[in-house]
Amino acid sequence: MKILVVQESDWIERGPHNSHHIMERLSIRGHEIRVIDYEILWKESNNEKGLVSKRKTFHDQHKSIDNGNITVIRPSIVKLPALNYLSLVHTHHKEIEKQIDSFKPDVIVGLGIVNTNIAIRLAKKNNIPFVYYVMDVLHRLVPQNYFQPLAAHIERKNMENADRVISVTEGLREYTISMGADRDKTEVIRTGIDFDHFKIDTDGKEIREKYGIKDDDIVLFFMGWLYTFSGLKELVSEVINLPKTSKIKLFILGKGELWDFLQNLKSYDNFNKITIVGWQPYADVPKYLAAADICLLPAYNNDTMKYIVPIKIYEYMTMGKPVIATDLYGMVKEFGYNSGVTYTDKPEEILKLAQHLIENDQLISEGKKAQGFVANNCWDNISEEFERYLESIS
């Protein structure tokens, strides 16, 4: 098959997400895959001067497996607020048309909002099956609040008009139906895990020594994008106010909106209980997870996160780590109450729950529950399921 993927995020810098894992595995199964992406971090980038970025093509891209082979095409945009979106409409429309004409895809998979809407219309015009692959409540991730109602309207139209809608959880499937997707055209293909990469016997001693973490310290670990609604502000405040004798440490791995805020807390006496590290190579992530004792998802229980089950949760659990998470609807629906996941109403309660697990000697037992719960979520199997689904409609 020839598969064209369209998204409004940076395929190269962000992730690896579900889409990377699946598409790279499909590429080594003989499928030809091209991705049209968008340099979402253009404001922070110093790679190119001028107000207009040039169209770029990146060959042989991979993030999740060494021999993955994806061609990424990045249309030009005007690098000015608001005009970046307006220019995207024109340049992505032109690029999708070009790829339909030259690449001749058997199926188009959409991951975004605006260019997905464009791709759906062009797919129908050219009789190409279109699949909407849903991993997030997308319109809630639009950074400008005043654009979110328009984004929601477009997202709803995408749900209604896509030939098929694939969600990564049952909770998200319910969301897509509430947004207008035909129930009979929806499917759940869950998140997978690379068990060769995330090995339970990975040694985290090197990481603990590197960052001055003692053997008897208890490490609470968060990784991912540092959204303002991640709950880290509240959690960090609780950690800073711990008694100096407490053995609890907080380790944060990631980047995002809260980065500067967190860095500015270094003047606090108890900041030595907190370690903040930027993005690390994907190959090294298991070592960081191995250094953890409890893994966290302290996000706000808001409309953005309600249905979401981030891929990192499966990676936490695969490494045999107990998880403390906000009781988001999607999380509870996916994992229930006996899976190694402990739920909290708000980030401020995480330390109390962590202390409970520690005092009751439950870290190992809850970690084993978590590992067992995700034992069958192999990425190779998930990718084969995705492949069969695309082949059945193409």
C-alpha atoms as one frame of an Amber mdcrd trajectory, in Angstrom:
protein
   0.000   0.000   0.000   0.888   3.625  -0.453  -0.186   5.557   2.649  -0.331
   9.348   2.874  -0.454  10.782   6.412  -1.378  14.394   7.165  -0.862  16.108
  10.517  -0.400  19.552  12.063   2.498  18.755  14.343   6.204  18.185  13.876
   6.746  14.548  12.888  10.500  14.821  13.371  10.827  16.675  16.690   7.708
  15.479  18.521   7.101  11.908  19.652   7.468   9.058  19.110   3.680   8.836
  19.206   1.390   5.967  18.224   1.539   7.129  14.631   5.352   6.852  14.544
   5.317   3.353  15.980   2.671   2.096  13.567   3.794   3.824  10.383   7.447
   2.934  10.826   6.549  -0.713  11.312   4.295  -0.619   8.280   7.197   0.820
   6.295   9.395  -2.185   7.064   6.506  -4.465   6.072   6.830  -3.084   2.547
   4.369  -0.194   2.573   5.420   3.184   1.196   4.566   6.028   3.539   4.723
   9.775   3.171   3.831  12.257   5.898   2.826  15.872   5.366   3.644  17.664
   8.626   3.837  21.137  10.112   6.680  22.789  12.028   4.609  23.519  15.108
   7.647  24.858  16.988   8.526  27.450  14.330   8.610  30.268  16.914  11.369
  28.532  18.875  13.332  27.437  15.832  16.397  29.298  14.615  16.982  26.973
  11.686  15.759  29.335   8.987  15.759  33.118   8.707  13.020  35.137   7.066
   9.240  35.298   7.373   8.524  32.403   5.016   9.795  28.895   5.602  10.697
  26.925   2.516   9.138  23.596   1.574  11.331  20.765   2.835  11.533  17.018
   2.304  13.145  14.702   4.852  13.966  11.166   3.727  14.513   7.978   5.747
  12.986   9.338   8.961  12.534   7.102  11.998  11.993   7.666  15.719  10.749
   4.403  17.190  12.680   1.677  15.314  16.061   1.889  13.632  15.022   0.637
  10.206  11.790   2.609   9.935  11.654   4.536   6.684   9.284   7.502   6.400
   9.415  10.393   3.942   8.317  13.642   5.604   7.211  16.608   3.490   6.893
  19.989   5.191   5.071  22.644   3.136   6.084  26.269   3.505   4.274  28.642
   5.880   4.347  32.317   6.760   6.042  32.561  10.151   3.724  35.105  11.720
   0.916  34.514  14.254  -2.445  33.790  12.580  -0.839  33.999   9.134   0.874
  30.678   9.834  -2.560  28.989   9.878  -3.869  30.925   6.884  -0.797  30.042
   4.851  -1.086  26.414   5.969  -4.526  26.189   4.370  -3.071  27.172   1.009
   0.258  25.317   1.087  -1.096  22.085   2.568  -3.967  22.035   0.080  -1.461
  22.409  -2.718   0.815  19.710  -1.259  -1.973  17.181  -0.699  -3.130  17.680
  -4.275   0.443  17.187  -5.481   0.869  13.976  -3.482  -2.449  12.568  -4.686
  -1.360  13.241  -8.267   2.249  11.986  -8.005   2.309   9.523  -5.088  -1.181
   8.119  -5.814  -1.938   6.911  -2.256  -4.202   3.914  -1.677  -5.410   5.442
   1.591  -5.033   8.741   3.428  -4.739   8.885   7.219  -5.466  12.166   9.015
  -4.135  13.113  12.448  -4.918  16.835  12.560  -7.741  19.318  12.084  -7.279
  21.797   9.241  -5.180  19.746   6.836  -7.279  16.702   7.708 -10.357  18.629
   6.597  -8.604  19.508   3.347  -7.460  15.924   2.859 -10.949  14.494   3.431
 -12.413  16.693   0.710  -9.621  15.881  -1.734  -9.831  12.164  -0.872 -13.555
  12.103  -1.661 -12.948  13.990  -4.904 -10.394  11.368  -5.951 -12.190   8.296
  -4.522  -9.472   7.544  -1.971 -10.481   6.017   1.391  -9.856   8.354   4.326
  -9.171   7.248   7.911  -9.229   9.693  10.842  -6.804   8.395  13.481  -7.709
   9.962  16.831  -5.255  10.076  19.737  -6.364  13.351  21.382  -9.227  15.799
  21.788  -7.532  17.873  19.120  -9.336  21.198  19.253  -8.480  21.521  22.950
  -4.782  21.467  22.066  -5.016  24.582  19.901  -2.922  27.086  21.903  -5.080
  30.127  21.081  -8.333  29.785  23.035 -10.204  32.026  20.613  -9.496  29.536
  17.794 -10.794  26.516  19.705 -14.520  26.898  18.812 -13.641  27.053  15.113
 -11.255  24.113  15.517 -14.020  22.120  17.257 -16.399  22.864  14.382 -13.877
  21.645  11.819 -13.024  18.602  13.928 -16.720  17.712  14.109 -17.010  17.939
  10.322 -13.979  15.666  10.011 -15.614  13.075  12.262 -18.794  13.198  10.223
 -17.128  12.959   6.819 -14.265  10.510   7.363 -14.801   7.070   5.840 -13.496
   5.451   9.035 -12.522   6.738  12.487  -9.941   4.826  14.526  -9.447   5.717
  18.214  -6.762   4.503  20.592  -9.153   3.972  23.536 -12.812   3.229  24.153
 -13.150   6.606  25.847 -11.909   8.404  22.742 -14.222   6.307  20.586 -17.147
   7.609  22.658 -15.796  11.116  22.127 -15.648  10.683  18.333 -19.241   9.461
  18.281 -20.334  12.438  20.381 -18.600  14.626  17.776 -20.585  13.133  14.910
 -18.751   9.981  13.828 -21.007   7.155  12.640 -20.727   4.460  15.320 -20.670
   1.735  12.664 -17.629   3.360  11.085 -15.613   3.642  14.303 -12.971   1.250
  15.580 -10.601   0.996  18.549  -6.994  -0.026  17.901  -5.164   0.331  21.165
  -1.736   1.658  22.018   1.164  -0.762  21.784   4.520  -1.233  23.480   7.975
  -2.076  22.166   8.904  -4.837  24.606  12.402  -5.104  23.138  12.966  -1.464
  24.040  11.176  -1.200  27.397  12.656  -4.157  29.235  11.700  -4.903  32.819
  15.308  -5.800  33.699  16.744  -2.437  32.542  19.143  -1.064  35.170  18.379
   2.450  36.417  21.406   2.664  38.726  23.415   4.740  36.231  20.704   7.416
  36.068  20.255   7.517  39.839  23.987   7.954  40.357  24.237  10.592  37.628
  21.615  12.781  39.329  22.637  12.141  42.939  19.670   9.929  43.827  20.431
   7.647  46.760  19.454   3.993  46.987  16.837   4.673  49.662  15.305   7.696
  47.898  11.836   7.194  46.409  11.626   8.697  42.938   8.306   9.996  41.625
   8.700  10.260  37.859   6.922  12.299  35.186   7.816  12.477  31.516   6.176
  14.275  28.640   5.182  17.707  27.418   5.014  20.209  30.279   1.545  21.594
  29.619   0.168  24.271  31.909  -2.569  21.771  32.797  -0.090  18.952  33.537
  -0.533  19.391  37.297   3.208  19.856  37.791   2.865  23.330  39.319   0.804
  21.949  42.168   2.925  18.835  42.554   6.193  20.764  42.658   4.741  23.055
  45.314   3.920  20.020  47.456   7.406  18.536  47.006   9.138  21.805  47.893
   7.195  21.856  51.164   8.164  18.315  52.192  10.238  17.930  55.364  13.957
  17.943  54.611  14.141  14.423  56.043  11.708  13.060  53.447  13.192  10.521
  51.028  10.747  11.405  48.255  12.268  12.973  45.131  10.544  14.246  41.988
  12.101  13.629  38.570  10.683  15.474  35.541  11.772  14.614  31.994  10.404
  16.764  29.192   9.904  20.207  27.738   7.017  22.617  27.354   5.219  25.681
  28.639   6.143  25.134  32.306   9.881  24.769  31.672  10.804  28.353  32.614
   8.468  28.351  35.609  10.114  25.213  36.968  13.620  26.529  36.364  12.792
  29.689  38.324  12.128  27.647  41.479  15.801  26.805  41.950  16.155  29.394
  44.727  13.935  27.324  47.061  15.786  25.392  49.765  14.076  22.121  48.922
  14.656  22.353  45.180  17.314  19.645  45.583  14.379  17.246  45.862  13.485
  18.013  42.236  15.389  17.047  39.093  14.320  18.536  35.759  15.828  17.183
  32.552  15.020  18.126  28.948  14.211  15.650  26.196  16.513  12.659  26.021
  17.160  10.244  23.136  14.377   7.680  22.843  16.957   4.921  23.253  17.736
   6.204  26.762  14.178   6.568  28.045  13.975   3.029  29.531  16.969   3.790
  31.774  15.159   6.832  33.166  12.025   4.798  33.771  14.076   2.089  35.442
  15.387   4.715  37.873  11.840   5.554  38.988   9.816   4.041  41.824   6.385
   5.504  41.020   5.277   7.070  37.721   2.800   9.916  37.448   0.034  11.497
  35.390  -1.067  14.442  37.585  -2.983  16.286  34.831  -6.032  18.440  35.455
  -9.342  16.679  34.948 -10.417  19.028  32.163 -12.001  18.686  28.739  -8.587
  18.374  27.093  -7.547  15.372  29.170 -10.918  13.735  29.879 -10.676  10.961
  27.270  -6.887  10.765  26.948  -4.609   7.845  27.770  -1.063   9.012  26.931
   1.309   6.448  25.435   3.685   6.994  28.351   1.223   5.269  30.699   1.719
   1.991  28.826   5.490   2.505  28.936   5.374   3.178  32.676   3.381  -0.010
  33.220   5.556  -2.148  30.946   8.562  -1.269  33.100   6.720  -2.622  36.142
   6.104   0.763  37.743   3.013   1.560  39.821   1.177   4.578  38.426  -0.606
   7.401  40.225  -2.904   9.306  37.885  -5.781  11.730  37.919  -9.072   9.823
  37.680  -9.699  10.866  34.087 -12.669   9.208  32.415 -10.503   7.677  29.686
  -7.938   6.338  32.162 -10.520   4.662  34.386 -12.339   3.193  31.383  -9.099
   1.817  29.964  -7.447   0.453  33.120 -10.165   0.072  35.743  -9.293  -0.175
  39.425  -7.085  -3.263  39.714  -4.346  -2.675  37.171  -1.538  -1.059  39.131
  -2.994   2.409  38.575  -4.031   4.411  41.650  -6.305   7.392  41.046  -6.462
  10.826  42.597  -8.887  13.739  42.304  -6.168  16.365  42.082  -2.367  16.731
  41.843  -2.078  17.935  45.443  -3.050  14.443  46.674  -0.310  12.564  44.828
   2.241  12.729  47.635  -0.279  11.341  50.119  -1.076   8.427  47.809   2.599
   7.800  47.141   3.269   7.723  50.871   0.433   5.209  51.282   1.952   2.873
  48.681   5.373   3.185  50.309   4.209   2.622  53.891   2.117  -0.400  52.879
   5.002  -1.908  50.898   2.912  -1.962  47.702   5.388  -0.623  45.130   6.469
  -4.027  43.829   3.028  -5.659  43.930   1.302  -2.740  42.184   4.126  -2.610
  39.645   3.618  -6.282  38.819  -0.111  -5.670  38.348   0.692  -2.859  35.933
   3.152  -4.964  33.953   0.700  -7.845  33.688  -2.133  -5.609  32.530  -0.279
  -4.447  29.393   1.552  -7.705  28.662  -0.282  -8.277  25.353   0.032  -4.749
  23.915   2.861  -5.492  21.478   3.437  -2.822  18.786   4.017  -5.471  16.138
   0.565  -6.940  16.794  -1.043  -3.479  16.900   0.621  -2.540  13.607  -0.594
  -5.734  11.947  -4.122  -4.970  13.136  -3.846  -1.438  11.733  -2.491  -2.833
   8.468  -5.379  -5.294   8.092  -7.855  -2.515   8.751  -6.356  -0.235   6.079
  -6.180  -3.080   3.578  -9.830  -3.935   4.182 -10.986  -0.480   3.067  -8.428
   0.361   0.369
